[in-house]
Amino acid sequence: MSDLTIGVAQRIPLPFETPLTAFAADVAATLACFPEISLLSYPELHLVGLEHLPLEDREAALRSSAQRLDSPFVAALGTIAAHHGIWLCPGSIIEVDESGAHYNTQLIFDPGGSLRASYRKMFPWRPYEKVAPGTQFEVLAAEGLGHIGLSNCYDTWFPEHSRQLAWLGAEVILNIAQSRAADRAQELVLARAHAITNQCMFVSVNCAAPFGRGRSLIIDAEGEVLADAGTEEATIVATIADARVEQVRTFGTAGLNRLWGQFVDGDAPIHLPMYNGSIDPANWAPRARW
């Protein structure tokens, strides 16, 4: 993993009818101010703004915005990434598959414009979010940038999600959100806790006020907040040093706690009745070390 400079664009959503021109302009303006960014991320459903519609029309509009992953709309997002030669997470879109099922799907494009990762939100915010839940975790192996785990908003309330991404090798967890409710304060605690308990970087990308609660964060593998966007529209940037996560996992958080090295040869499996499974000490360390 080389040094990774992450940019977080805390913005209000763009109207869903024609978001691409405004989005391309914002990406260009952001990179003009911060040309050092190698990975730029926007919030959940950034391209699917519905606030200008009457409440009763929003669900139908949301579904009307749905795209296949091979659609011209998705290809146009890749063109924006390629134009600037960056890794780009435009947030998430409403994806429709061949069966007609709808998902809240996070996307990441590489500097050549290819769609390199797509992740269907595993924990929709029920009963309000009427999409199907995804079932597959996604960790992107990004050339030169390391392993990036994809996470979408309410996923962060489930510690099993971040733990699984870290076990799959994620050095950075990228959680995009459209957090508008009073529980944003608790989400910020959870974001730091995920970084600490999994010894990985954690990036929380939220939408800006007055639409959302803001407070996008870039968090170090020991839980230190490297950048905080406040509540209004802003861009925050932080550079993650090469081997930072490996350093924390090797020497311990605060030089003390080596969570992924907890078990030794001969330790018995720990039964987990909630999952009808167990922790196998021989299968505990993250895959990046295998």
Kinemage of the C-alpha trace (Angstrom):
@kinemage 1
@onewidth
@group {chain A} dominant
@subgroup {mainchain}
@vectorlist {calphas} color= white
{ca met a 1} P 0.000 0.000 0.000
{ca ser a 2} L 1.308 3.445 -0.965
{ca asp a 3} L 0.312 6.637 0.805
{ca leu a 4} L -3.428 7.130 0.209
{ca thr a 5} L -4.782 10.678 0.080
{ca ile a 6} L -8.532 10.532 0.666
{ca gly a 7} L -10.870 13.396 -0.132
{ca val a 8} L -14.361 13.514 1.360
{ca ala a 9} L -16.867 15.768 -0.412
{ca gln a 10} L -19.543 16.578 2.162
{ca arg a 11} L -22.372 17.885 -0.008
{ca ile a 12} L -26.161 18.168 -0.223
{ca pro a 13} L -27.713 15.751 -2.763
{ca leu a 14} L -28.144 16.685 -6.399
{ca pro a 15} L -31.659 16.534 -7.930
{ca phe a 16} L -32.177 13.069 -9.369
{ca glu a 17} L -33.476 14.188 -12.792
{ca thr a 18} L -30.186 15.476 -14.260
{ca pro a 19} L -27.328 15.188 -11.752
{ca leu a 20} L -24.386 14.376 -14.031
{ca thr a 21} L -23.460 17.872 -15.257
{ca ala a 22} L -23.466 19.361 -11.765
{ca phe a 23} L -21.617 16.339 -10.394
{ca ala a 24} L -18.876 16.554 -13.025
{ca ala a 25} L -18.467 20.254 -12.273
{ca asp a 26} L -18.183 19.617 -8.538
{ca val a 27} L -15.565 16.890 -9.018
{ca ala a 28} L -13.543 19.246 -11.216
{ca ala a 29} L -13.803 22.148 -8.754
{ca thr a 30} L -12.889 19.914 -5.816
{ca leu a 31} L -9.790 18.540 -7.533
{ca ala a 32} L -8.742 22.009 -8.623
{ca cys a 33} L -8.591 22.920 -4.927
{ca phe a 34} L -7.134 19.596 -3.788
{ca pro a 35} L -5.101 18.093 -6.663
{ca glu a 36} L -3.358 15.696 -4.278
{ca ile a 37} L -6.515 13.566 -3.821
{ca ser a 38} L -6.178 9.994 -5.076
{ca leu a 39} L -9.569 8.720 -3.818
{ca leu a 40} L -12.559 11.084 -3.753
{ca ser a 41} L -15.833 10.042 -2.126
{ca tyr a 42} L -19.332 11.534 -2.014
{ca pro a 43} L -22.232 10.643 0.326
{ca glu a 44} L -24.869 7.941 -0.020
{ca leu a 45} L -27.461 8.607 -2.757
{ca his a 46} L -25.715 11.876 -3.616
{ca leu a 47} L -27.008 11.701 -7.194
{ca val a 48} L -30.588 10.907 -6.155
{ca gly a 49} L -31.830 14.087 -4.453
{ca leu a 50} L -35.595 14.097 -3.885
{ca glu a 51} L -36.155 16.990 -1.473
{ca his a 52} L -37.672 19.235 -4.148
{ca leu a 53} L -40.560 16.773 -4.602
{ca pro a 54} L -43.722 16.377 -2.516
{ca leu a 55} L -43.280 13.658 0.085
{ca glu a 56} L -45.860 11.390 -1.535
{ca asp a 57} L -43.967 11.411 -4.867
{ca arg a 58} L -40.509 10.555 -3.590
{ca glu a 59} L -40.640 6.757 -3.489
{ca ala a 60} L -41.816 6.542 -7.101
{ca ala a 61} L -39.129 9.026 -8.152
{ca leu a 62} L -36.483 7.056 -6.304
{ca arg a 63} L -37.411 3.905 -8.216
{ca ser a 64} L -37.579 5.803 -11.489
{ca ser a 65} L -33.919 6.741 -10.988
{ca ala a 66} L -32.860 3.076 -10.827
{ca gln a 67} L -30.002 2.012 -13.096
{ca arg a 68} L -28.429 -1.219 -14.252
{ca leu a 69} L -24.700 -1.365 -13.593
{ca asp a 70} L -24.082 -1.524 -17.335
{ca ser a 71} L -26.212 1.565 -18.055
{ca pro a 72} L -24.983 4.725 -19.841
{ca phe a 73} L -25.506 6.623 -16.565
{ca val a 74} L -23.007 4.428 -14.732
{ca ala a 75} L -20.608 4.575 -17.679
{ca ala a 76} L -20.773 8.390 -17.541
{ca leu a 77} L -19.633 8.294 -13.915
{ca gly a 78} L -16.646 6.225 -15.009
{ca thr a 79} L -15.847 8.821 -17.653
{ca ile a 80} L -15.628 11.486 -14.928
{ca ala a 81} L -13.170 9.346 -12.942
{ca ala a 82} L -11.082 8.712 -16.062
{ca his a 83} L -11.040 12.386 -17.026
{ca his a 84} L -9.310 13.226 -13.758
{ca gly a 85} L -7.366 9.972 -13.348
{ca ile a 86} L -8.641 9.308 -9.815
{ca trp a 87} L -10.389 6.621 -7.815
{ca leu a 88} L -13.954 7.891 -7.460
{ca cys a 89} L -16.832 6.875 -5.201
{ca pro a 90} L -19.832 8.955 -6.389
{ca gly a 91} L -21.833 7.694 -3.416
{ca ser a 92} L -24.534 5.149 -4.150
{ca ile a 93} L -27.286 4.739 -6.710
{ca ile a 94} L -30.508 2.798 -6.804
{ca glu a 95} L -29.600 -0.317 -8.761
{ca val a 96} L -32.164 -2.544 -10.445
{ca asp a 97} L -31.160 -6.081 -11.412
{ca glu a 98} L -32.479 -8.402 -14.084
{ca ser a 99} L -35.205 -9.705 -11.743
{ca gly a 100} L -36.504 -6.201 -11.016
{ca ala a 101} L -35.154 -6.095 -7.453
{ca his a 102} L -33.877 -2.709 -6.238
{ca tyr a 103} L -30.746 -2.125 -4.149
{ca asn a 104} L -28.912 0.823 -2.629
{ca thr a 105} L -25.553 0.206 -4.328
{ca gln a 106} L -22.229 1.875 -3.575
{ca leu a 107} L -19.857 2.304 -6.527
{ca ile a 108} L -16.102 2.805 -6.947
{ca phe a 109} L -14.412 3.591 -10.269
{ca asp a 110} L -10.689 3.319 -10.964
{ca pro a 111} L -8.537 6.026 -12.634
{ca gly a 112} L -9.175 4.410 -16.013
{ca gly a 113} L -12.933 4.767 -15.582
{ca ser a 114} L -13.753 1.098 -14.995
{ca leu a 115} L -16.339 0.174 -12.374
{ca arg a 116} L -14.056 -1.724 -10.014
{ca ala a 117} L -16.406 -2.367 -7.099
{ca ser a 118} L -20.122 -2.328 -6.414
{ca tyr a 119} L -21.658 -3.120 -3.050
{ca arg a 120} L -25.345 -3.576 -2.266
{ca lys a 121} L -26.185 -2.132 1.151
{ca met a 122} L -26.572 -5.064 3.514
{ca phe a 123} L -28.588 -3.308 6.218
{ca pro a 124} L -31.205 -0.915 4.715
{ca trp a 125} L -32.718 1.426 7.284
{ca arg a 126} L -36.005 -0.387 7.767
{ca pro a 127} L -38.887 0.262 7.628
{ca tyr a 128} L -38.114 3.554 5.865
{ca glu a 129} L -35.744 2.317 3.168
{ca lys a 130} L -37.663 0.066 0.799
{ca val a 131} L -34.889 -1.732 -1.055
{ca ala a 132} L -33.680 -5.323 -0.924
{ca pro a 133} L -30.678 -6.067 1.309
{ca gly a 134} L -27.434 -7.176 -0.272
{ca thr a 135} L -25.739 -10.360 0.899
{ca gln a 136} L -22.119 -9.999 -0.266
{ca phe a 137} L -19.301 -8.129 1.458
{ca glu a 138} L -16.981 -6.141 -0.801
{ca val a 139} L -13.293 -5.369 -0.275
{ca leu a 140} L -11.582 -3.657 -3.198
{ca ala a 141} L -7.913 -4.352 -3.858
{ca ala a 142} L -6.917 -0.974 -5.308
{ca glu a 143} L -3.534 -0.937 -7.000
{ca gly a 144} L -1.139 1.148 -4.955
{ca leu a 145} L -3.815 2.092 -2.409
{ca gly a 146} L -4.322 -1.123 -0.474
{ca his a 147} L -7.597 -2.813 0.452
{ca ile a 148} L -10.765 -0.736 0.842
{ca gly a 149} L -13.900 -2.175 2.443
{ca leu a 150} L -17.237 -0.808 1.257
{ca ser a 151} L -19.907 0.138 3.801
{ca asn a 152} L -23.163 2.053 3.421
{ca cys a 153} L -24.755 4.189 6.161
{ca tyr a 154} L -26.780 1.945 8.523
{ca asp a 155} L -24.252 -0.865 8.049
{ca thr a 156} L -22.130 0.942 10.616
{ca trp a 157} L -24.649 0.111 13.358
{ca phe a 158} L -23.786 -3.582 12.974
{ca pro a 159} L -20.296 -4.347 14.337
{ca glu a 160} L -20.252 -7.675 12.516
{ca his a 161} L -20.109 -5.773 9.225
{ca ser a 162} L -16.920 -3.840 9.914
{ca arg a 163} L -15.310 -6.843 11.614
{ca gln a 164} L -15.939 -9.001 8.544
{ca leu a 165} L -14.494 -6.356 6.213
{ca ala a 166} L -11.375 -6.100 8.364
{ca trp a 167} L -11.025 -9.886 8.438
{ca leu a 168} L -11.294 -9.897 4.648
{ca gly a 169} L -8.258 -7.623 4.599
{ca ala a 170} L -9.701 -4.087 4.563
{ca glu a 171} L -7.161 -1.506 5.706
{ca val a 172} L -9.658 1.312 5.118
{ca ile a 173} L -13.435 1.088 5.566
{ca leu a 174} L -15.301 3.636 3.436
{ca asn a 175} L -18.766 4.237 4.905
{ca ile a 176} L -20.994 6.556 2.866
{ca ala a 177} L -24.092 7.934 4.586
{ca gln a 178} L -27.169 10.094 4.211
{ca ser a 179} L -27.560 10.648 7.922
{ca arg a 180} L -30.255 13.219 8.695
{ca ala a 181} L -31.531 12.061 12.083
{ca ala a 182} L -30.561 12.886 15.649
{ca asp a 183} L -28.522 9.683 15.971
{ca arg a 184} L -25.592 11.122 13.999
{ca ala a 185} L -23.851 11.780 17.324
{ca gln a 186} L -23.972 8.066 18.101
{ca glu a 187} L -22.749 7.197 14.596
{ca leu a 188} L -19.615 9.234 15.200
{ca val a 189} L -18.891 7.164 18.308
{ca leu a 190} L -19.464 3.980 16.328
{ca ala a 191} L -17.132 5.147 13.543
{ca arg a 192} L -14.256 5.652 15.964
{ca ala a 193} L -15.070 2.388 17.719
{ca his a 194} L -14.928 0.462 14.433
{ca ala a 195} L -11.493 1.938 13.719
{ca ile a 196} L -10.235 1.037 17.197
{ca thr a 197} L -11.701 -2.467 17.514
{ca asn a 198} L -10.649 -3.494 14.007
{ca gln a 199} L -7.372 -1.541 13.882
{ca cys a 200} L -8.161 -0.024 10.482
{ca met a 201} L -8.786 3.420 9.045
{ca phe a 202} L -12.454 4.420 8.955
{ca val a 203} L -13.907 7.101 6.662
{ca ser a 204} L -17.448 8.328 7.356
{ca val a 205} L -18.880 10.383 4.464
{ca asn a 206} L -22.137 12.198 5.243
{ca cys a 207} L -24.332 14.755 3.457
{ca ala a 208} L -24.198 18.393 4.492
{ca ala a 209} L -26.582 20.695 6.317
{ca pro a 210} L -29.277 21.842 5.962
{ca phe a 211} L -30.228 18.530 4.320
{ca gly a 212} L -28.155 16.281 6.601
{ca arg a 213} L -26.186 16.343 9.838
{ca gly a 214} L -22.722 16.509 8.292
{ca arg a 215} L -19.734 15.695 10.521
{ca ser a 216} L -17.917 13.585 7.953
{ca leu a 217} L -14.775 12.128 9.523
{ca ile a 218} L -11.485 10.559 8.465
{ca ile a 219} L -10.278 8.382 11.338
{ca asp a 220} L -6.903 6.787 12.038
{ca ala a 221} L -6.448 3.106 12.898
{ca glu a 222} L -6.125 4.050 16.592
{ca gly a 223} L -9.374 6.053 16.561
{ca glu a 224} L -7.846 9.518 16.230
{ca val a 225} L -9.899 11.924 14.109
{ca leu a 226} L -7.616 13.182 11.333
{ca ala a 227} L -10.231 15.437 9.713
{ca asp a 228} L -13.742 16.625 10.631
{ca ala a 229} L -15.926 18.413 8.065
{ca gly a 230} L -18.250 20.192 10.478
{ca thr a 231} L -21.877 20.462 9.376
{ca glu a 232} L -21.941 22.616 6.202
{ca glu a 233} L -20.709 21.774 2.709
{ca ala a 234} L -16.959 21.188 2.858
{ca thr a 235} L -14.140 19.022 1.552
{ca ile a 236} L -11.771 17.322 3.960
{ca val a 237} L -8.527 15.609 3.009
{ca ala a 238} L -6.154 13.324 4.875
{ca thr a 239} L -3.202 11.193 3.849
{ca ile a 240} L -2.935 7.675 5.200
{ca ala a 241} L 0.696 6.650 5.449
{ca asp a 242} L 1.897 3.460 3.841
{ca ala a 243} L 1.840 0.538 6.325
{ca arg a 244} L 0.053 2.579 9.009
{ca val a 245} L -2.554 -0.140 9.602
{ca glu a 246} L 0.082 -2.861 9.663
{ca gln a 247} L 2.060 -0.806 12.191
{ca val a 248} L -0.916 -0.588 14.560
{ca arg a 249} L -1.756 -4.275 14.165
{ca thr a 250} L 1.859 -5.310 14.726
{ca phe a 251} L 2.712 -3.130 17.724
{ca gly a 252} L -0.778 -2.667 19.149
{ca thr a 253} L -3.160 0.236 19.698
{ca ala a 254} L -1.295 2.747 21.885
{ca gly a 255} L 1.532 0.209 21.732
{ca leu a 256} L -0.501 -2.177 23.893
{ca asn a 257} L -3.421 -4.042 22.373
{ca arg a 258} L -2.823 -6.584 19.578
{ca leu a 259} L -6.413 -7.603 18.879
{ca trp a 260} L -5.681 -9.679 15.781
{ca gly a 261} L -2.921 -11.554 17.614
{ca gln a 262} L -5.121 -12.547 20.538
{ca phe a 263} L -5.074 -16.322 20.016
{ca val a 264} L -2.131 -18.720 20.268
{ca asp a 265} L -1.626 -22.288 19.111
{ca gly a 266} L -3.735 -24.706 21.112
{ca asp a 267} L -6.502 -22.283 22.083
{ca ala a 268} L -9.923 -23.932 21.900
{ca pro a 269} L -12.633 -22.577 19.553
{ca ile a 270} L -15.151 -20.212 21.150
{ca his a 271} L -18.766 -21.126 20.453
{ca leu a 272} L -21.005 -18.322 19.168
{ca pro a 273} L -24.571 -19.541 19.709
{ca met a 274} L -26.071 -16.389 18.161
{ca tyr a 275} L -24.591 -17.404 14.794
{ca asn a 276} L -24.650 -21.166 15.259
{ca gly a 277} L -20.905 -20.968 14.701
{ca ser a 278} L -17.627 -20.310 16.474
{ca ile a 279} L -14.402 -18.337 16.524
{ca asp a 280} L -11.675 -20.662 15.282
{ca pro a 281} L -8.341 -19.402 16.674
{ca ala a 282} L -6.548 -20.780 13.618
{ca asn a 283} L -8.744 -18.646 11.343
{ca trp a 284} L -8.724 -15.353 13.251
{ca ala a 285} L -6.140 -13.063 11.631
{ca pro a 286} L -7.121 -10.816 8.690
{ca arg a 287} L -6.626 -12.306 5.239
{ca ala a 288} L -4.159 -9.594 4.254
{ca arg a 289} L -1.610 -11.474 6.375
{ca trp a 290} L -2.207 -14.856 4.762
